[in-house]
Amino acid sequence: MPKLKSHSASKKRFIITGTGKVKRNKAYKTHILTKKSTKRKRNLRKPALASDANAAIIKQMLPYK
């Protein structure tokens, strides 16, 4: 069977943890930050886990991770 190609954008955005969960960064942290509170921006720094439905799709895009 031939090798599968990994999805390049997904490689940059997601990390598969040791237990097989998918870690992602939160959205809404790039621009228009003046109107967002300090607490909100601080909470956006923390990574989050992808939902189970999305994680299954992401794992297909990253076959060797």
N, CA, C and O atoms as a Tripos MOL2 file, in Angstrom:
@<TRIPOS>MOLECULE
protein
  260   259    65     0     0
PROTEIN
NO_CHARGES

@<TRIPOS>ATOM
      1 N           0.8460   -1.1860    0.0000 N.3       1 MET1
      2 CA          0.0000    0.0000    0.0000 C.3       1 MET1
      3 C           0.8900    1.2480    0.0000 C.2       1 MET1
      4 O           1.8960    1.2770    0.7100 O.2       1 MET1
      5 N           0.5400    2.2830   -0.7860 N.am      2 PRO2
      6 CA          1.3870    3.4760   -0.8350 C.3       2 PRO2
      7 C           1.2890    4.2980    0.4530 C.2       2 PRO2
      8 O           0.3490    4.1720    1.2380 O.2       2 PRO2
      9 N           2.2970    5.1400    0.6270 N.am      3 LYS3
     10 CA          2.2900    6.0360    1.7830 C.3       3 LYS3
     11 C           1.1660    7.0600    1.6270 C.2       3 LYS3
     12 O           0.7960    7.4290    0.5120 O.2       3 LYS3
     13 N           0.6350    7.5100    2.7550 N.am      4 LEU4
     14 CA         -0.3870    8.5520    2.7530 C.3       4 LEU4
     15 C           0.2650    9.9010    2.9880 C.2       4 LEU4
     16 O           1.2460   10.0060    3.7240 O.2       4 LEU4
     17 N          -0.2770   10.9230    2.3660 N.am      5 LYS5
     18 CA          0.2500   12.2680    2.5950 C.3       5 LYS5
     19 C          -0.4510   12.8930    3.7930 C.2       5 LYS5
     20 O          -1.6640   12.7590    3.9600 O.2       5 LYS5
     21 N           0.3240   13.5730    4.6180 N.am      6 SER6
     22 CA         -0.2420   14.3090    5.7470 C.3       6 SER6
     23 C          -0.7260   15.6640    5.2550 C.2       6 SER6
     24 O          -0.1270   16.2610    4.3610 O.2       6 SER6
     25 N          -1.7990   16.1360    5.8400 N.am      7 HIS7
     26 CA         -2.3630   17.4380    5.4960 C.3       7 HIS7
     27 C          -1.4860   18.5220    6.1030 C.2       7 HIS7
     28 O          -1.3760   18.6270    7.3250 O.2       7 HIS7
     29 N          -0.8540   19.3370    5.2430 N.am      8 SER8
     30 CA          0.1690   20.2840    5.7010 C.3       8 SER8
     31 C          -0.3700   21.3220    6.6770 C.2       8 SER8
     32 O           0.3000   21.6500    7.6570 O.2       8 SER8
     33 N          -1.5650   21.8440    6.4260 N.am      9 ALA9
     34 CA         -2.1270   22.8550    7.3270 C.3       9 ALA9
     35 C          -2.4260   22.2510    8.6960 C.2       9 ALA9
     36 O          -2.2520   22.9110    9.7200 O.2       9 ALA9
     37 N          -2.8750   21.0040    8.7140 N.am     10 SER10
     38 CA         -3.1860   20.3440    9.9830 C.3      10 SER10
     39 C          -1.9230   20.0770   10.7960 C.2      10 SER10
     40 O          -1.9500   20.1390   12.0250 O.2      10 SER10
     41 N          -0.8190   19.7810   10.1160 N.am     11 LYS11
     42 CA          0.4470   19.5480   10.8240 C.3      11 LYS11
     43 C           0.8430   20.7720   11.6280 C.2      11 LYS11
     44 O           1.4070   20.6550   12.7160 O.2      11 LYS11
     45 N           0.5410   21.9610   11.0820 N.am     12 LYS12
     46 CA          0.9380   23.2090   11.7420 C.3      12 LYS12
     47 C          -0.0060   23.5900   12.8780 C.2      12 LYS12
     48 O           0.3850   24.3410   13.7710 O.2      12 LYS12
     49 N          -1.2260   23.0930   12.8630 N.am     13 ARG13
     50 CA         -2.2490   23.5580   13.7890 C.3      13 ARG13
     51 C          -2.5800   22.6030   14.9350 C.2      13 ARG13
     52 O          -3.0520   23.0470   15.9810 O.2      13 ARG13
     53 N          -2.3440   21.3140   14.7610 N.am     14 PHE14
     54 CA         -2.7910   20.3400   15.7510 C.3      14 PHE14
     55 C          -1.6490   19.4720   16.2360 C.2      14 PHE14
     56 O          -0.6990   19.1970   15.5030 O.2      14 PHE14
     57 N          -1.7600   19.0420   17.4930 N.am     15 ILE15
     58 CA         -0.7880   18.1230   18.0910 C.3      15 ILE15
     59 C          -1.5850   16.9600   18.6710 C.2      15 ILE15
     60 O          -2.5800   17.1680   19.3660 O.2      15 ILE15
     61 N          -1.1530   15.7540   18.3890 N.am     16 ILE16
     62 CA         -1.7830   14.5720   18.9710 C.3      16 ILE16
     63 C          -1.0690   14.2640   20.2880 C.2      16 ILE16
     64 O           0.1510   14.1080   20.3110 O.2      16 ILE16
     65 N          -1.8210   14.1770   21.3750 N.am     17 THR17
     66 CA         -1.2240   13.9190   22.6830 C.3      17 THR17
     67 C          -0.8820   12.4390   22.8280 C.2      17 THR17
     68 O          -1.2330   11.6300   21.9690 O.2      17 THR17
     69 N          -0.2150   12.0950   23.8870 N.am     18 GLY18
     70 CA          0.1720   10.7180   24.1390 C.3      18 GLY18
     71 C          -1.0140    9.7880   24.3000 C.2      18 GLY18
     72 O          -0.9180    8.6020   23.9830 O.2      18 GLY18
     73 N          -2.1360   10.3100   24.7910 N.am     19 THR19
     74 CA         -3.3360    9.4900   24.9660 C.3      19 THR19
     75 C          -4.2150    9.4740   23.7280 C.2      19 THR19
     76 O          -5.2690    8.8380   23.7260 O.2      19 THR19
     77 N          -3.7940   10.1710   22.6650 N.am     20 GLY20
     78 CA         -4.5460   10.1500   21.4120 C.3      20 GLY20
     79 C          -5.5450   11.2700   21.2460 C.2      20 GLY20
     80 O          -6.3020   11.2790   20.2750 O.2      20 GLY20
     81 N          -5.5690   12.2230   22.1740 N.am     21 LYS21
     82 CA         -6.4590   13.3720   22.0230 C.3      21 LYS21
     83 C          -5.7960   14.4040   21.1150 C.2      21 LYS21
     84 O          -4.5850   14.3590   20.8980 O.2      21 LYS21
     85 N          -6.5910   15.3320   20.5840 N.am     22 VAL22
     86 CA         -6.0680   16.3380   19.6580 C.3      22 VAL22
     87 C          -6.0710   17.6930   20.3590 C.2      22 VAL22
     88 O          -7.1150   18.1840   20.7890 O.2      22 VAL22
     89 N          -4.8830   18.2850   20.4650 N.am     23 LYS23
     90 CA         -4.7320   19.5810   21.1090 C.3      23 LYS23
     91 C          -4.7340   20.6650   20.0370 C.2      23 LYS23
     92 O          -4.1230   20.4990   18.9820 O.2      23 LYS23
     93 N          -5.4230   21.7770   20.3070 N.am     24 ARG24
     94 CA         -5.5210   22.8670   19.3450 C.3      24 ARG24
     95 C          -5.3890   24.1980   20.0700 C.2      24 ARG24
     96 O          -5.5280   24.2730   21.2910 O.2      24 ARG24
     97 N          -5.1200   25.2390   19.3080 N.am     25 ASN25
     98 CA         -5.1060   26.5790   19.8770 C.3      25 ASN25
     99 C          -6.4800   27.2090   19.7020 C.2      25 ASN25
    100 O          -7.2440   26.8250   18.8160 O.2      25 ASN25
    101 N          -6.7830   28.1700   20.5480 N.am     26 LYS26
    102 CA         -8.0830   28.8330   20.4840 C.3      26 LYS26
    103 C          -8.0780   29.9270   19.4260 C.2      26 LYS26
    104 O          -7.0310   30.4900   19.1040 O.2      26 LYS26
    105 N          -9.2460   30.2180   18.8940 N.am     27 ALA27
    106 CA         -9.4080   31.2300   17.8580 C.3      27 ALA27
    107 C          -9.6130   32.6130   18.4960 C.2      27 ALA27
    108 O          -9.7060   32.7290   19.7180 O.2      27 ALA27
    109 N          -9.6810   33.6420   17.6720 N.am     28 TYR28
    110 CA         -9.9870   35.0310   18.0650 C.3      28 TYR28
    111 C          -8.8630   35.6940   18.8560 C.2      28 TYR28
    112 O          -9.1380   36.5250   19.7210 O.2      28 TYR28
    113 N          -7.6200   35.3510   18.5860 N.am     29 LYS29
    114 CA         -6.5020   35.9260   19.3350 C.3      29 LYS29
    115 C          -5.5640   36.7310   18.4250 C.2      29 LYS29
    116 O          -4.5050   37.1620   18.8820 O.2      29 LYS29
    117 N          -5.9220   36.9480   17.1450 N.am     30 THR30
    118 CA         -4.9590   37.5370   16.2210 C.3      30 THR30
    119 C          -5.0760   39.0490   16.0610 C.2      30 THR30
    120 O          -4.0540   39.7350   16.0320 O.2      30 THR30
    121 N          -6.2840   39.5890   15.9580 N.am     31 HIS31
    122 CA         -6.3850   41.0330   15.7250 C.3      31 HIS31
    123 C          -7.6370   41.5700   16.4100 C.2      31 HIS31
    124 O          -8.4500   40.8070   16.9320 O.2      31 HIS31
    125 N          -7.7800   42.8960   16.3990 N.am     32 ILE32
    126 CA         -8.8450   43.6100   17.1200 C.3      32 ILE32
    127 C          -8.8090   43.2100   18.6020 C.2      32 ILE32
    128 O          -9.8160   42.7930   19.1730 O.2      32 ILE32
    129 N          -7.6320   43.3490   19.2000 N.am     33 LEU33
    130 CA         -7.4550   42.9250   20.5850 C.3      33 LEU33
    131 C          -7.7720   44.0320   21.5860 C.2      33 LEU33
    132 O          -7.8930   43.7650   22.7820 O.2      33 LEU33
    133 N          -7.9090   45.2800   21.1090 N.am     34 THR34
    134 CA         -8.1180   46.3870   22.0410 C.3      34 THR34
    135 C          -9.4630   46.2980   22.7460 C.2      34 THR34
    136 O          -9.5770   46.6840   23.9090 O.2      34 THR34
    137 N         -10.4810   45.7960   22.0610 N.am     35 LYS35
    138 CA        -11.8060   45.7290   22.6750 C.3      35 LYS35
    139 C         -12.0070   44.4750   23.5270 C.2      35 LYS35
    140 O         -13.0140   44.3580   24.2260 O.2      35 LYS35
    141 N         -11.0670   43.5470   23.4750 N.am     36 LYS36
    142 CA        -11.1800   42.3220   24.2620 C.3      36 LYS36
    143 C         -10.5160   42.5280   25.6200 C.2      36 LYS36
    144 O          -9.4580   43.1490   25.7200 O.2      36 LYS36
    145 N         -11.1460   42.0030   26.6470 N.am     37 SER37
    146 CA        -10.6250   42.2010   27.9920 C.3      37 SER37
    147 C          -9.3450   41.3940   28.1950 C.2      37 SER37
    148 O          -9.0850   40.4210   27.4880 O.2      37 SER37
    149 N          -8.5570   41.8210   29.1740 N.am     38 THR38
    150 CA         -7.3050   41.1290   29.4870 C.3      38 THR38
    151 C          -7.5750   39.6920   29.9000 C.2      38 THR38
    152 O          -6.8290   38.7880   29.5230 O.2      38 THR38
    153 N          -8.6310   39.4720   30.6680 N.am     39 LYS39
    154 CA         -8.9830   38.1250   31.1120 C.3      39 LYS39
    155 C          -9.3260   37.2410   29.9170 C.2      39 LYS39
    156 O          -8.9210   36.0800   29.8520 O.2      39 LYS39
    157 N         -10.0710   37.8020   28.9820 N.am     40 ARG40
    158 CA        -10.4660   37.0320   27.7890 C.3      40 ARG40
    159 C          -9.2480   36.6630   26.9540 C.2      40 ARG40
    160 O          -9.1340   35.5320   26.4830 O.2      40 ARG40
    161 N          -8.3400   37.6120   26.7700 N.am     41 LYS41
    162 CA         -7.1310   37.3490   25.9800 C.3      41 LYS41
    163 C          -6.2320   36.3310   26.6810 C.2      41 LYS41
    164 O          -5.6160   35.4910   26.0260 O.2      41 LYS41
    165 N          -6.1570   36.4030   27.9920 N.am     42 ARG42
    166 CA         -5.3470   35.4580   28.7680 C.3      42 ARG42
    167 C          -5.9060   34.0430   28.6270 C.2      42 ARG42
    168 O          -5.1390   33.0900   28.4840 O.2      42 ARG42
    169 N          -7.2250   33.8940   28.6670 N.am     43 ASN43
    170 CA         -7.8400   32.5760   28.5270 C.3      43 ASN43
    171 C          -7.7070   32.0200   27.1160 C.2      43 ASN43
    172 O          -7.7180   30.8040   26.9260 O.2      43 ASN43
    173 N          -7.5820   32.8950   26.1300 N.am     44 LEU44
    174 CA         -7.3960   32.4420   24.7470 C.3      44 LEU44
    175 C          -5.9920   31.8820   24.5190 C.2      44 LEU44
    176 O          -5.7640   31.1710   23.5400 O.2      44 LEU44
    177 N          -5.0510   32.1930   25.4090 N.am     45 ARG45
    178 CA         -3.6860   31.6780   25.2720 C.3      45 ARG45
    179 C          -3.6170   30.1760   25.5240 C.2      45 ARG45
    180 O          -2.7920   29.4770   24.9350 O.2      45 ARG45
    181 N          -4.4770   29.6910   26.3930 N.am     46 LYS46
    182 CA         -4.4050   28.2950   26.8200 C.3      46 LYS46
    183 C          -4.8680   27.3730   25.6990 C.2      46 LYS46
    184 O          -5.8430   27.6800   25.0120 O.2      46 LYS46
    185 N          -4.1830   26.2460   25.5030 N.am     47 PRO47
    186 CA         -4.6440   25.3090   24.4750 C.3      47 PRO47
    187 C          -5.9260   24.6120   24.9100 C.2      47 PRO47
    188 O          -6.2580   24.5650   26.0940 O.2      47 PRO47
    189 N          -6.6410   24.0710   23.9190 N.am     48 ALA48
    190 CA         -7.8800   23.3480   24.1890 C.3      48 ALA48
    191 C          -7.8310   22.0170   23.4520 C.2      48 ALA48
    192 O          -6.9670   21.7970   22.6030 O.2      48 ALA48
    193 N          -8.7550   21.1430   23.7800 N.am     49 LEU49
    194 CA         -8.8520   19.8660   23.0860 C.3      49 LEU49
    195 C          -9.9510   19.9520   22.0370 C.2      49 LEU49
    196 O         -11.0010   20.5490   22.2730 O.2      49 LEU49
    197 N          -9.7020   19.3550   20.8810 N.am     50 ALA50
    198 CA        -10.7150   19.3030   19.8330 C.3      50 ALA50
    199 C         -11.8210   18.3520   20.2560 C.2      50 ALA50
    200 O         -11.5760   17.3950   20.9910 O.2      50 ALA50
    201 N         -13.0400   18.6150   19.7930 N.am     51 SER51
    202 CA        -14.1590   17.7290   20.1110 C.3      51 SER51
    203 C         -13.9280   16.3590   19.4880 C.2      51 SER51
    204 O         -13.1250   16.2170   18.5660 O.2      51 SER51
    205 N         -14.6240   15.3630   19.9860 N.am     52 ASP52
    206 CA        -14.4370   13.9990   19.4940 C.3      52 ASP52
    207 C         -14.7540   13.8810   18.0090 C.2      52 ASP52
    208 O         -14.0630   13.1690   17.2800 O.2      52 ASP52
    209 N         -15.8000   14.5780   17.5550 N.am     53 ALA53
    210 CA        -16.1860   14.5120   16.1460 C.3      53 ALA53
    211 C         -15.0940   15.1080   15.2580 C.2      53 ALA53
    212 O         -14.7410   14.5340   14.2270 O.2      53 ALA53
    213 N         -14.5640   16.2570   15.6640 N.am     54 ASN54
    214 CA        -13.5070   16.8910   14.8820 C.3      54 ASN54
    215 C         -12.1950   16.1300   15.0000 C.2      54 ASN54
    216 O         -11.4270   16.0650   14.0400 O.2      54 ASN54
    217 N         -11.9320   15.5580   16.1640 N.am     55 ALA55
    218 CA        -10.6760   14.8340   16.3760 C.3      55 ALA55
    219 C         -10.5540   13.6500   15.4290 C.2      55 ALA55
    220 O          -9.4610   13.3560   14.9470 O.2      55 ALA55
    221 N         -11.6520   12.9730   15.1590 N.am     56 ALA56
    222 CA        -11.6210   11.8280   14.2470 C.3      56 ALA56
    223 C         -11.1990   12.2680   12.8490 C.2      56 ALA56
    224 O         -10.4290   11.5730   12.1850 O.2      56 ALA56
    225 N         -11.6980   13.4130   12.4020 N.am     57 ILE57
    226 CA        -11.3550   13.9300   11.0700 C.3      57 ILE57
    227 C          -9.8930   14.3800   11.0380 C.2      57 ILE57
    228 O          -9.1830   14.1350   10.0620 O.2      57 ILE57
    229 N          -9.4510   15.0400   12.1090 N.am     58 ILE58
    230 CA         -8.0730   15.5250   12.1800 C.3      58 ILE58
    231 C          -7.0900   14.3590   12.1560 C.2      58 ILE58
    232 O          -6.0420   14.4370   11.5160 O.2      58 ILE58
    233 N          -7.4320   13.2780   12.8570 N.am     59 LYS59
    234 CA         -6.5470   12.1070   12.8850 C.3      59 LYS59
    235 C          -6.4150   11.4670   11.5090 C.2      59 LYS59
    236 O          -5.3690   10.9050   11.1860 O.2      59 LYS59
    237 N          -7.4660   11.5470   10.6970 N.am     60 GLN60
    238 CA         -7.3710   11.0470    9.3250 C.3      60 GLN60
    239 C          -6.4090   11.8920    8.5040 C.2      60 GLN60
    240 O          -5.7040   11.3790    7.6350 O.2      60 GLN60
    241 N          -6.3840   13.2000    8.7870 N.am     61 MET61
    242 CA         -5.5060   14.1050    8.0400 C.3      61 MET61
    243 C          -4.0530   13.9650    8.4820 C.2      61 MET61
    244 O          -3.1400   14.3520    7.7530 O.2      61 MET61
    245 N          -3.8350   13.4070    9.6870 N.am     62 LEU62
    246 CA         -2.4830   13.2170   10.2080 C.3      62 LEU62
    247 C          -2.2480   11.7320   10.4640 C.2      62 LEU62
    248 O          -2.2580   11.3050   11.6180 O.2      62 LEU62
    249 N          -2.0370   10.9360    9.4180 N.am     63 PRO63
    250 CA         -1.9940    9.4830    9.6140 C.3      63 PRO63
    251 C          -0.7810    8.9920   10.3780 C.2      63 PRO63
    252 O          -0.8320    7.9020   10.9480 O.2      63 PRO63
    253 N           0.3030    9.7420   10.4170 N.am     64 TYR64
    254 CA          1.5480    9.2400   11.0380 C.3      64 TYR64
    255 C           1.8860    9.9380   12.3310 C.2      64 TYR64
    256 O           3.0300    9.8520   12.7780 O.2      64 TYR64
    257 N           0.9520   10.6220   12.9520 N.am     65 LYS65
    258 CA          1.2300   11.3150   14.2070 C.3      65 LYS65
    259 C           0.7300   10.5070   15.3730 C.2      65 LYS65
    260 O           0.8730   10.9280   16.5210 O.2      65 LYS65
@<TRIPOS>BOND
     1     1     2 1
     2     2     3 1
     3     3     4 2
     4     3     5 am
     5     5     6 1
     6     6     7 1
     7     7     8 2
     8     7     9 am
     9     9    10 1
    10    10    11 1
    11    11    12 2
    12    11    13 am
    13    13    14 1
    14    14    15 1
    15    15    16 2
    16    15    17 am
    17    17    18 1
    18    18    19 1
    19    19    20 2
    20    19    21 am
    21    21    22 1
    22    22    23 1
    23    23    24 2
    24    23    25 am
    25    25    26 1
    26    26    27 1
    27    27    28 2
    28    27    29 am
    29    29    30 1
    30    30    31 1
    31    31    32 2
    32    31    33 am
    33    33    34 1
    34    34    35 1
    35    35    36 2
    36    35    37 am
    37    37    38 1
    38    38    39 1
    39    39    40 2
    40    39    41 am
    41    41    42 1
    42    42    43 1
    43    43    44 2
    44    43    45 am
    45    45    46 1
    46    46    47 1
    47    47    48 2
    48    47    49 am
    49    49    50 1
    50    50    51 1
    51    51    52 2
    52    51    53 am
    53    53    54 1
    54    54    55 1
    55    55    56 2
    56    55    57 am
    57    57    58 1
    58    58    59 1
    59    59    60 2
    60    59    61 am
    61    61    62 1
    62    62    63 1
    63    63    64 2
    64    63    65 am
    65    65    66 1
    66    66    67 1
    67    67    68 2
    68    67    69 am
    69    69    70 1
    70    70    71 1
    71    71    72 2
    72    71    73 am
    73    73    74 1
    74    74    75 1
    75    75    76 2
    76    75    77 am
    77    77    78 1
    78    78    79 1
    79    79    80 2
    80    79    81 am
    81    81    82 1
    82    82    83 1
    83    83    84 2
    84    83    85 am
    85    85    86 1
    86    86    87 1
    87    87    88 2
    88    87    89 am
    89    89    90 1
    90    90    91 1
    91    91    92 2
    92    91    93 am
    93    93    94 1
    94    94    95 1
    95    95    96 2
    96    95    97 am
    97    97    98 1
    98    98    99 1
    99    99   100 2
   100    99   101 am
   101   101   102 1
   102   102   103 1
   103   103   104 2
   104   103   105 am
   105   105   106 1
   106   106   107 1
   107   107   108 2
   108   107   109 am
   109   109   110 1
   110   110   111 1
   111   111   112 2
   112   111   113 am
   113   113   114 1
   114   114   115 1
   115   115   116 2
   116   115   117 am
   117   117   118 1
   118   118   119 1
   119   119   120 2
   120   119   121 am
   121   121   122 1
   122   122   123 1
   123   123   124 2
   124   123   125 am
   125   125   126 1
   126   126   127 1
   127   127   128 2
   128   127   129 am
   129   129   130 1
   130   130   131 1
   131   131   132 2
   132   131   133 am
   133   133   134 1
   134   134   135 1
   135   135   136 2
   136   135   137 am
   137   137   138 1
   138   138   139 1
   139   139   140 2
   140   139   141 am
   141   141   142 1
   142   142   143 1
   143   143   144 2
   144   143   145 am
   145   145   146 1
   146   146   147 1
   147   147   148 2
   148   147   149 am
   149   149   150 1
   150   150   151 1
   151   151   152 2
   152   151   153 am
   153   153   154 1
   154   154   155 1
   155   155   156 2
   156   155   157 am
   157   157   158 1
   158   158   159 1
   159   159   160 2
   160   159   161 am
   161   161   162 1
   162   162   163 1
   163   163   164 2
   164   163   165 am
   165   165   166 1
   166   166   167 1
   167   167   168 2
   168   167   169 am
   169   169   170 1
   170   170   171 1
   171   171   172 2
   172   171   173 am
   173   173   174 1
   174   174   175 1
   175   175   176 2
   176   175   177 am
   177   177   178 1
   178   178   179 1
   179   179   180 2
   180   179   181 am
   181   181   182 1
   182   182   183 1
   183   183   184 2
   184   183   185 am
   185   185   186 1
   186   186   187 1
   187   187   188 2
   188   187   189 am
   189   189   190 1
   190   190   191 1
   191   191   192 2
   192   191   193 am
   193   193   194 1
   194   194   195 1
   195   195   196 2
   196   195   197 am
   197   197   198 1
   198   198   199 1
   199   199   200 2
   200   199   201 am
   201   201   202 1
   202   202   203 1
   203   203   204 2
   204   203   205 am
   205   205   206 1
   206   206   207 1
   207   207   208 2
   208   207   209 am
   209   209   210 1
   210   210   211 1
   211   211   212 2
   212   211   213 am
   213   213   214 1
   214   214   215 1
   215   215   216 2
   216   215   217 am
   217   217   218 1
   218   218   219 1
   219   219   220 2
   220   219   221 am
   221   221   222 1
   222   222   223 1
   223   223   224 2
   224   223   225 am
   225   225   226 1
   226   226   227 1
   227   227   228 2
   228   227   229 am
   229   229   230 1
   230   230   231 1
   231   231   232 2
   232   231   233 am
   233   233   234 1
   234   234   235 1
   235   235   236 2
   236   235   237 am
   237   237   238 1
   238   238   239 1
   239   239   240 2
   240   239   241 am
   241   241   242 1
   242   242   243 1
   243   243   244 2
   244   243   245 am
   245   245   246 1
   246   246   247 1
   247   247   248 2
   248   247   249 am
   249   249   250 1
   250   250   251 1
   251   251   252 2
   252   251   253 am
   253   253   254 1
   254   254   255 1
   255   255   256 2
   256   255   257 am
   257   257   258 1
   258   258   259 1
   259   259   260 2
@<TRIPOS>SUBSTRUCTURE
     1 MET1         2 RESIDUE 1 A MET
     2 PRO2         6 RESIDUE 1 A PRO
     3 LYS3        10 RESIDUE 1 A LYS
     4 LEU4        14 RESIDUE 1 A LEU
     5 LYS5        18 RESIDUE 1 A LYS
     6 SER6        22 RESIDUE 1 A SER
     7 HIS7        26 RESIDUE 1 A HIS
     8 SER8        30 RESIDUE 1 A SER
     9 ALA9        34 RESIDUE 1 A ALA
    10 SER10       38 RESIDUE 1 A SER
    11 LYS11       42 RESIDUE 1 A LYS
    12 LYS12       46 RESIDUE 1 A LYS
    13 ARG13       50 RESIDUE 1 A ARG
    14 PHE14       54 RESIDUE 1 A PHE
    15 ILE15       58 RESIDUE 1 A ILE
    16 ILE16       62 RESIDUE 1 A ILE
    17 THR17       66 RESIDUE 1 A THR
    18 GLY18       70 RESIDUE 1 A GLY
    19 THR19       74 RESIDUE 1 A THR
    20 GLY20       78 RESIDUE 1 A GLY
    21 LYS21       82 RESIDUE 1 A LYS
    22 VAL22       86 RESIDUE 1 A VAL
    23 LYS23       90 RESIDUE 1 A LYS
    24 ARG24       94 RESIDUE 1 A ARG
    25 ASN25       98 RESIDUE 1 A ASN
    26 LYS26      102 RESIDUE 1 A LYS
    27 ALA27      106 RESIDUE 1 A ALA
    28 TYR28      110 RESIDUE 1 A TYR
    29 LYS29      114 RESIDUE 1 A LYS
    30 THR30      118 RESIDUE 1 A THR
    31 HIS31      122 RESIDUE 1 A HIS
    32 ILE32      126 RESIDUE 1 A ILE
    33 LEU33      130 RESIDUE 1 A LEU
    34 THR34      134 RESIDUE 1 A THR
    35 LYS35      138 RESIDUE 1 A LYS
    36 LYS36      142 RESIDUE 1 A LYS
    37 SER37      146 RESIDUE 1 A SER
    38 THR38      150 RESIDUE 1 A THR
    39 LYS39      154 RESIDUE 1 A LYS
    40 ARG40      158 RESIDUE 1 A ARG
    41 LYS41      162 RESIDUE 1 A LYS
    42 ARG42      166 RESIDUE 1 A ARG
    43 ASN43      170 RESIDUE 1 A ASN
    44 LEU44      174 RESIDUE 1 A LEU
    45 ARG45      178 RESIDUE 1 A ARG
    46 LYS46      182 RESIDUE 1 A LYS
    47 PRO47      186 RESIDUE 1 A PRO
    48 ALA48      190 RESIDUE 1 A ALA
    49 LEU49      194 RESIDUE 1 A LEU
    50 ALA50      198 RESIDUE 1 A ALA
    51 SER51      202 RESIDUE 1 A SER
    52 ASP52      206 RESIDUE 1 A ASP
    53 ALA53      210 RESIDUE 1 A ALA
    54 ASN54      214 RESIDUE 1 A ASN
    55 ALA55      218 RESIDUE 1 A ALA
    56 ALA56      222 RESIDUE 1 A ALA
    57 ILE57      226 RESIDUE 1 A ILE
    58 ILE58      230 RESIDUE 1 A ILE
    59 LYS59      234 RESIDUE 1 A LYS
    60 GLN60      238 RESIDUE 1 A GLN
    61 MET61      242 RESIDUE 1 A MET
    62 LEU62      246 RESIDUE 1 A LEU
    63 PRO63      250 RESIDUE 1 A PRO
    64 TYR64      254 RESIDUE 1 A TYR
    65 LYS65      258 RESIDUE 1 A LYS
